[in-house]
Amino acid sequence: MKHRFFVMAALVASSVTPVAHAHHGLDFVTVETAHLPLKGASYVIARLDYISEEEYELEFEPSILYGATDWFAMELHAHFEKEEGESTKYESLAPALRMRLTPREQPLSVGLSVEYEFAHDSAEDDVLALNAIFGYEFSGWMFAANVFHEKPSNSSGEWAYAAGVRHSYNHDHGFGLELNGSLENSDSSEVLVGYYGELSKQFSINAGFGTGLGDGPDWSIRTAFIWSFK
């Protein structure tokens, strides 16, 4: 299993956002939870976002999440971007560490994550992102909230948030609502209606259709395709 992790990580690094949301995509589309893979298990996640403003923008983020222990996971993801009328660009590569601070069996979950994004273009800043993660589950409901700080290497940082609620109508399908934005600019937020489906034991999809509030995007489609290796 460890050999499989390093092979897949190398493929991500050699293949193909700036950090816009602090998340791994397992339970929500734009909100990170403290759920981590068990020790020795891994997830491959492919995020694809379509954002429409005056011109469209397409973002692709392949990643791998590996459970180093039951409390600690490592992630590696890359970011590609295509703007209308331009070719696809490789933007960055970001390793991340994700930690769960509460036992798995508790309904209340707390976690932390830290990631460092290495910009591909020397004219762009690297970015350090720190995220505090909170969640609560009961009777098929899941609530999650993030408060995170992003610090570019050559400019001041920014505080942001993401929050979501979802309900599972059976074990395999759920629907919810997500909100994310800046804590320093109340006119820049996005709200999404989400679908979360476990289509098999090894494959899931999370998808959201959203719109901006204030200076947010006109509309957006955000997806995460998740493969589990246990």
C-alpha positions in Angstrom: 0.0 0.0 0.0 2.8 2.4 0.8 4.4 1.6 -2.6 1.0 2.3 -4.3 0.8 5.7 -2.6 4.2 6.9 -3.7 3.6 5.7 -7.3 0.3 7.6 -7.5 1.8 10.7 -5.8 4.6 10.7 -8.4 2.0 10.5 -11.2 0.2 13.5 -9.8 3.3 15.5 -9.4 4.5 14.8 -13.0 1.1 15.3 -14.6 -1.1 17.5 -14.3 -6.2 26.5 -7.8 -4.4 28.7 -6.4 -5.7 27.9 -2.9 -9.3 29.1 -3.1 -10.9 26.7 -0.6 -9.3 24.7 2.2 -10.8 21.2 1.5 -10.1 17.7 0.4 -13.5 17.0 -1.1 -14.4 13.8 0.7 -17.7 15.0 2.3 -18.5 18.3 0.8 -17.5 20.2 -2.4 -15.9 23.4 -0.9 -15.7 22.5 2.8 -13.1 20.4 4.5 -14.0 17.9 7.3 -11.8 16.1 9.8 -12.7 12.7 8.2 -9.4 11.1 7.1 -8.5 7.7 5.6 -7.7 4.9 7.9 -4.0 4.1 8.4 -2.7 2.6 5.1 -5.7 3.6 3.1 -5.8 6.3 0.4 -8.1 8.3 -1.8 -7.5 9.7 -5.3 -9.6 12.8 -5.8 -10.1 14.7 -9.1 -11.7 18.1 -8.8 -13.1 19.9 -11.8 -14.6 23.4 -11.5 -16.3 25.5 -14.1 -16.6 29.2 -13.1 -18.6 31.7 -15.2 -18.1 35.5 -14.8 -17.5 37.8 -17.7 -15.4 35.0 -19.2 -15.4 31.4 -18.1 -12.6 29.7 -16.2 -12.0 25.9 -15.9 -9.9 24.5 -13.0 -8.6 21.0 -12.6 -7.1 19.7 -9.3 -5.9 16.1 -9.1 -4.9 14.9 -5.6 -4.0 12.0 -3.5 -4.8 11.7 0.3 -3.0 9.0 2.3 -3.6 7.9 5.8 -0.2 7.8 7.6 -1.9 7.0 10.9 -5.5 7.0 12.2 -5.0 10.7 13.2 -2.8 12.1 10.5 -2.9 12.1 6.7 -0.7 13.5 3.9 -2.0 15.0 0.7 -0.4 16.1 -2.6 -2.4 18.0 -5.2 -1.7 20.0 -8.4 -3.6 22.8 -9.9 -4.3 23.5 -13.6 -6.3 26.4 -15.0 -7.8 27.3 -18.3 -9.3 30.7 -19.0 -11.5 31.5 -22.0 -9.4 31.9 -25.2 -6.2 30.7 -23.5 -4.5 27.3 -23.3 -4.4 25.2 -20.2 -1.7 26.3 -17.7 0.0 24.4 -14.9 -0.4 26.7 -11.9 1.0 25.0 -8.8 1.9 21.9 -6.7 0.9 21.8 -3.0 1.8 19.2 -0.3 -0.5 19.2 2.7 -0.7 17.7 6.2 -4.1 17.0 7.7 -4.8 16.1 11.3 -7.8 14.9 13.3 -7.8 16.0 17.0 -10.9 14.1 18.2 -11.7 10.4 18.2 -13.5 9.0 15.1 -16.4 7.6 17.1 -17.4 11.1 18.6 -20.1 13.1 16.8 -18.1 16.3 17.3 -14.9 16.4 15.2 -12.1 18.9 15.2 -9.1 19.0 12.9 -6.3 21.1 11.5 -4.6 21.3 8.1 -1.6 23.1 6.7 -0.5 23.2 3.1 2.1 25.0 1.1 1.5 25.8 -2.5 4.6 26.1 -4.8 3.7 28.4 -7.7 4.9 27.1 -11.1 5.4 30.7 -12.4 8.3 32.5 -10.7 6.3 35.7 -11.1 3.6 34.3 -8.8 3.7 34.0 -5.0 3.9 30.7 -3.1 1.0 30.4 -0.6 0.9 29.0 2.9 -2.6 28.0 4.1 -3.7 27.1 7.6 -7.2 25.7 8.3 -9.2 25.1 11.5 -11.9 22.4 10.9 -15.0 21.8 12.9 -17.8 19.3 12.4 -20.8 17.6 14.0 -22.9 14.6 12.9 -26.3 13.2 14.1 -29.2 11.3 12.6 -28.0 11.5 9.0 -27.1 15.2 9.2 -23.5 16.5 8.9 -22.4 20.0 9.7 -18.9 21.4 9.0 -17.2 24.7 9.2 -13.7 26.0 8.3 -11.8 29.1 9.2 -8.6 29.5 7.3 -5.8 31.9 6.6 -3.9 32.1 3.3 -0.6 33.9 3.2 1.2 34.6 -0.1 5.0 34.8 0.2 5.3 38.5 -0.8 2.0 40.0 0.3 -0.4 40.2 3.3 -2.6 37.2 4.0 -6.4 36.9 4.1 -8.9 35.2 6.4 -11.7 33.2 4.8 -14.4 30.7 5.8 -16.4 27.8 4.4 -19.5 26.1 6.0 -21.8 23.4 4.9 -24.7 21.2 6.0 -25.8 18.0 4.3 -28.4 15.3 4.9 -28.1 11.7 3.8 -31.5 10.3 2.7 -30.0 6.8 2.6 -26.5 5.4 2.9 -25.6 6.3 -0.7 -27.1 9.7 -1.5 -27.3 13.1 0.2 -28.1 16.7 -0.5 -26.9 19.9 1.1 -26.0 23.6 1.1 -22.5 25.2 1.2 -21.3 28.8 1.7 -17.8 30.1 1.4 -16.1 33.5 1.1 -13.8 36.1 2.6 -13.9 37.2 6.2 -12.3 40.5 5.1 -14.7 41.3 2.2 -18.3 40.6 2.9 -19.2 41.2 -0.8 -17.2 38.2 -1.9 -19.1 34.9 -1.2 -20.4 31.9 -3.0 -23.4 29.7 -2.1 -23.8 26.1 -3.6 -26.5 23.5 -3.6 -24.7 20.1 -3.3 -25.3 16.5 -4.2 -23.1 13.8 -2.5 -23.3 10.2 -3.9 -21.5 7.0 -3.0 -22.0 5.2 -6.3 -20.0 2.1 -5.2 -17.7 1.0 -2.4 -14.7 2.5 -4.3 -16.2 5.5 -6.1 -18.1 8.6 -5.0 -19.0 11.9 -6.5 -19.7 15.3 -4.9 -21.1 18.0 -7.1 -22.4 21.5 -6.5 -24.2 24.2 -8.5 -23.5 27.7 -7.1 -23.8 31.4 -7.6 -21.9 34.4 -6.2 -23.1 36.8 -3.6 -21.7 40.3 -4.3 -18.4 40.0 -6.1 -18.6 36.2 -6.3 -18.9 34.3 -9.6 -22.1 34.7 -11.7 -22.5 30.9 -11.4 -20.3 27.8 -10.9 -20.3 24.1 -11.2 -17.9 22.3 -8.8 -17.3 18.6 -8.8 -15.1 16.1 -6.9 -14.6 12.5 -8.2 -13.3 10.2 -5.4 -11.7 6.8 -5.7 -11.0 4.8 -2.5 -8.1 2.4 -2.1 -8.2 0.5 1.2 
